[in-house]
């Protein structure tokens, strides 16, 4: 670890954040609940990007799957951008409409490069941390500067954790175009789930159930429940573009489909600001209770 990227171990309300050689880890007392991989060396064809893997429920149930054999570029909880101008910041092959198939495209993969962390922010019962990143294209030229801010806290009345995930993306080129996969339309904030969440049951704020019914549909939030208990909830904030967002959902995937309806373009003097809520619970939370949490999240 670069000495300039170290930060002070900080604690509040039983939660601890501490730096390590990859990035940092979060503990609830002695239980690891999240590891953030900011500096891991992985093949360029996977479009290296910071990610949370593993993630756990309060009792230690694993939520995420990291670099699975079928899609090694799926890395737990992460931001992946399939098309950033002519750069692949998601990883793996591109879908080429003219050929009707996914194919590896030489010299297309970029990097979401970690630059540095801030000192942790402790406020009452909340921990926070900010990360600076630079998006690099296939020639390692800068595409965009990104500032991510994470906050964590224990939930009241039931075992669980509430996260806020904020990011601001500023182009470093005259125009930045962000696009989803030209076939399945995935891109943006994504969660790859593993056992016991690999066959999760999805429910959304609009009452739809099952990932097939939620895929490509608008909702304020989506819940994914594991086979042996526990659930995660991802929330879209009203200030985000295209709110309420369309969702990318498969039995082992949950993503905020910001780009499912089309590309977004930004000039160099503009920026893209996004805010998401992410909740982890030991037991499934009723939709009415999630609605209450959602109202607190947006106000």
C-alpha positions in Angstrom: 0.0 0.0 0.0 1.2 3.5 -0.9 2.0 5.3 2.4 0.1 8.3 1.0 -3.1 6.2 0.8 -3.2 5.0 4.4 -6.0 6.3 6.7 -6.7 6.1 10.3 -8.8 3.1 11.6 -12.1 4.6 12.8 -15.0 3.2 14.8 -18.6 4.1 15.7 -21.6 2.2 17.1 -19.8 -1.2 16.7 -18.6 -0.6 13.2 -14.9 -0.3 12.3 -13.2 0.7 9.0 -9.5 0.0 8.5 -7.1 0.1 5.6 -5.5 -3.0 4.2 -3.3 -3.8 1.2 -6.2 -4.0 -1.2 -8.2 -1.0 0.0 -10.2 -1.3 3.2 -12.5 -3.6 5.2 -15.5 -3.0 7.4 -16.2 -4.9 10.6 -19.3 -5.2 12.9 -17.5 -5.9 16.2 -15.4 -9.0 15.1 -17.5 -9.9 12.0 -16.2 -8.9 8.6 -19.1 -7.4 6.6 -17.3 -5.9 3.6 -14.0 -5.9 1.8 -13.3 -3.1 -0.7 -10.8 -4.1 -3.4 -9.4 -0.9 -4.8 -5.9 -1.9 -6.0 -6.1 -5.6 -7.0 -4.1 -6.7 -10.1 -6.4 -8.5 -12.5 -6.2 -9.1 -16.3 -6.9 -6.0 -18.4 -9.5 -8.0 -20.4 -11.7 -7.8 -17.2 -11.5 -4.0 -17.1 -10.1 -3.6 -13.6 -12.4 -1.7 -11.3 -12.8 -1.2 -7.5 -15.4 -3.4 -6.0 -16.9 -4.8 -2.7 -16.2 -8.5 -2.4 -17.0 -10.3 -0.2 -20.1 -8.8 1.4 -21.8 -10.6 4.3 -25.0 -10.4 6.3 -24.6 -9.7 10.1 -24.4 -13.4 10.8 -21.8 -14.1 8.2 -23.9 -15.3 5.3 -22.1 -14.6 2.0 -23.9 -12.4 -0.4 -21.5 -11.8 -3.3 -19.8 -13.9 -5.9 -16.4 -12.7 -7.1 -14.9 -13.4 -10.5 -17.0 -16.5 -11.2 -15.8 -18.8 -14.0 -18.7 -17.9 -16.3 -18.1 -14.1 -16.0 -14.7 -13.3 -14.4 -15.4 -9.6 -14.7 -18.4 -9.8 -12.3 -16.8 -8.7 -9.1 -19.4 -8.5 -6.2 -20.8 -5.0 -5.9 -19.3 -2.6 -8.4 -19.8 0.1 -11.0 -19.3 -1.2 -14.5 -19.8 0.9 -17.6 -20.0 -1.2 -20.8 -19.4 1.6 -23.2 -17.6 4.8 -22.2 -17.0 6.4 -25.6 -15.0 3.6 -27.3 -13.8 2.0 -24.0 -15.1 -1.0 -22.2 -15.1 -0.3 -18.4 -17.2 -3.4 -17.6 -15.0 -6.2 -18.8 -15.2 -9.2 -21.0 -16.6 -9.2 -24.6 -18.8 -6.7 -26.3 -22.0 -7.5 -28.0 -21.5 -6.6 -31.7 -25.0 -6.0 -33.3 -23.6 -6.3 -36.8 -22.4 -9.9 -36.0 -25.2 -10.8 -33.5 -22.8 -12.1 -31.0 -20.6 -11.3 -28.0 -16.9 -11.1 -29.1 -13.6 -10.0 -27.6 -12.5 -6.7 -29.0 -8.8 -6.1 -28.9 -7.5 -2.9 -27.4 -10.9 -1.9 -26.0 -10.6 -2.4 -22.2 -10.0 0.4 -19.8 -9.5 0.8 -16.1 -11.4 2.6 -13.3 -8.1 3.5 -11.6 -8.1 4.1 -7.8 -6.2 7.3 -6.9 -6.6 7.8 -3.2 -8.9 7.7 -0.2 -9.9 10.4 2.2 -9.7 10.1 5.9 -12.8 8.3 7.3 -15.6 10.5 8.5 -17.3 9.6 11.7 -20.7 11.3 12.5 -22.8 10.0 15.3 -23.5 6.4 14.4 -22.3 6.7 10.7 -19.0 5.9 9.1 -18.0 7.5 5.8 -15.2 7.5 3.3 -14.5 9.2 0.0 -12.5 7.7 -2.9 -11.0 9.5 -5.9 -10.7 7.6 -9.2 -9.6 8.3 -12.8 -11.2 6.4 -15.7 -8.5 5.4 -18.2 -9.1 4.3 -21.8 -7.4 1.5 -23.6 -4.3 3.7 -24.2 -4.3 4.7 -20.5 -5.5 8.2 -21.3 -7.9 9.9 -18.9 -11.6 9.8 -19.8 -13.2 11.0 -16.5 -12.6 11.9 -12.9 -14.8 10.2 -10.4 -15.5 10.9 -6.7 -17.3 8.2 -4.7 -18.5 8.6 -1.2 -19.7 5.6 0.9 -21.5 5.8 4.2 -22.5 2.9 6.5 -24.5 2.5 9.6 -26.2 -0.2 11.6 -30.0 -0.4 11.2 -32.2 0.2 14.2 -34.5 -2.5 15.7 -33.2 -5.4 13.5 -29.8 -6.8 12.5 -28.6 -5.1 9.3 -26.7 -2.3 7.6 -27.7 0.8 5.6 -25.3 2.1 2.9 -25.4 5.3 0.9 -23.4 5.2 -2.3 -22.8 8.5 -4.0 -20.7 9.2 -7.1 -19.9 12.2 -9.2 -18.4 11.6 -12.7 -16.8 14.5 -14.5 -15.6 14.1 -18.1 -12.0 14.8 -18.9 -12.6 14.7 -22.6 -14.8 17.1 -24.7 -17.7 14.6 -24.8 -18.4 11.4 -22.8 -21.0 9.0 -24.0 -22.1 6.2 -21.6 -23.9 3.2 -23.1 -25.2 -0.2 -21.9 -24.6 -3.6 -23.5 -26.2 -3.4 -27.0 -28.0 -6.7 -26.2 -28.9 -7.3 -22.6 -28.6 -3.5 -21.7 -26.7 -3.9 -18.4 -24.4 -1.1 -17.2 -23.9 0.9 -14.0 -24.2 -0.2 -10.3 -24.4 -4.0 -10.3 -24.5 -6.8 -7.6 -23.4 -10.3 -8.6 -24.8 -12.6 -5.9 -23.5 -16.1 -4.9 -24.9 -18.9 -2.7 -27.2 -18.6 -0.8 -28.2 -15.6 -2.9 -27.4 -17.1 -6.3 -31.1 -18.0 -6.8 -32.5 -14.9 -5.1 -36.2 -14.1 -5.1 -36.8 -10.5 -6.3 -39.6 -8.1 -5.3 -39.9 -4.4 -6.3 -41.6 -1.3 -4.9 -44.4 -1.6 -7.6 -45.4 -5.1 -6.3 -43.8 -7.2 -9.1 -42.3 -10.5 -8.0 -39.6 -12.6 -9.7 -36.6 -11.3 -11.6 -38.4 -12.0 -15.0 -41.2 -9.6 -14.0 -38.7 -6.9 -12.8 -36.2 -7.0 -15.6 -36.5 -3.7 -17.6 -39.3 -2.3 -15.5 -39.3 0.9 -13.5 -39.3 0.8 -9.7 -38.0 2.9 -6.8 -36.4 -0.1 -5.1 -35.8 -3.8 -5.5 -35.3 -6.5 -2.8 -33.4 -9.8 -3.4 -34.0 -12.5 -0.8 -31.6 -15.4 -0.3 -32.6 -19.0 -0.3 -31.7 -19.5 3.4 -32.8 -16.0 4.7 -31.3 -12.6 4.6 -32.1 -9.9 2.0 -30.5 -7.0 0.2 -32.3 -3.9 -1.1 -31.1 -1.5 -3.7 -32.8 1.9 -3.9 -32.8 4.6 -6.7 -32.8 8.2 -5.6 -35.2 10.8 -7.1 -32.4 13.1 -8.1 -30.9 10.4 -10.3 -31.5 10.7 -14.1 -34.4 8.7 -15.4 -35.9 8.1 -11.9 -37.6 5.7 -11.2 -34.9 3.7 -12.9 -35.4 0.6 -15.0 -33.8 -2.5 -13.4 -31.5 -5.2 -14.6 -32.5 -8.4 -12.7 -31.6 -12.0 -13.1 -31.7 -14.7 -10.4 -28.1 -13.9 -9.3 -27.9 -10.3 -10.5 -29.3 -7.0 -9.4 -28.5 -3.7 -11.1 -29.7 -0.2 -11.5 -30.2 0.0 -15.2 -29.5 3.7 -15.8 -28.7 3.1 -19.4 -31.2 0.5 -20.4 -33.3 3.1 -22.2 -30.4 4.6 -24.1 -27.1 6.3 -23.9 -26.3 9.4 -21.8 -23.9 12.1 -23.1 -22.1 14.7 -21.1 -19.9 17.6 -22.1 -16.6 18.4 -20.3 -18.2 21.1 -18.3 -21.0 18.9 -17.1 -21.1 16.0 -14.6 -23.2 13.0 -13.7 -24.2 12.7 -10.1 -25.8 9.4 -8.8 -27.0 8.3 -5.4 -28.1 4.8 -4.4 -29.2 3.2 -1.2 -28.1 -0.3 -0.4 -29.4 -2.3 2.6 -28.4 -5.6 4.0 -30.6 -7.5 6.5 -30.4 -10.8 8.3 -34.1 -11.5 7.7 -36.4 -10.6 4.9 -37.9 -7.2 5.3 -41.5 -6.5 4.4 -42.3 -4.2 1.6 -44.1 -1.8 3.9 -41.0 -1.5 6.1 -38.8 -0.9 3.0 -41.1 1.9 1.9 -40.5 3.6 5.3 -36.7 3.2 4.8 -37.0 4.6 1.3 -38.8 7.7 2.5 -36.0 8.3 5.0 -33.4 7.7 2.3 -34.8 10.4 0.0 -35.6 13.0 2.6 
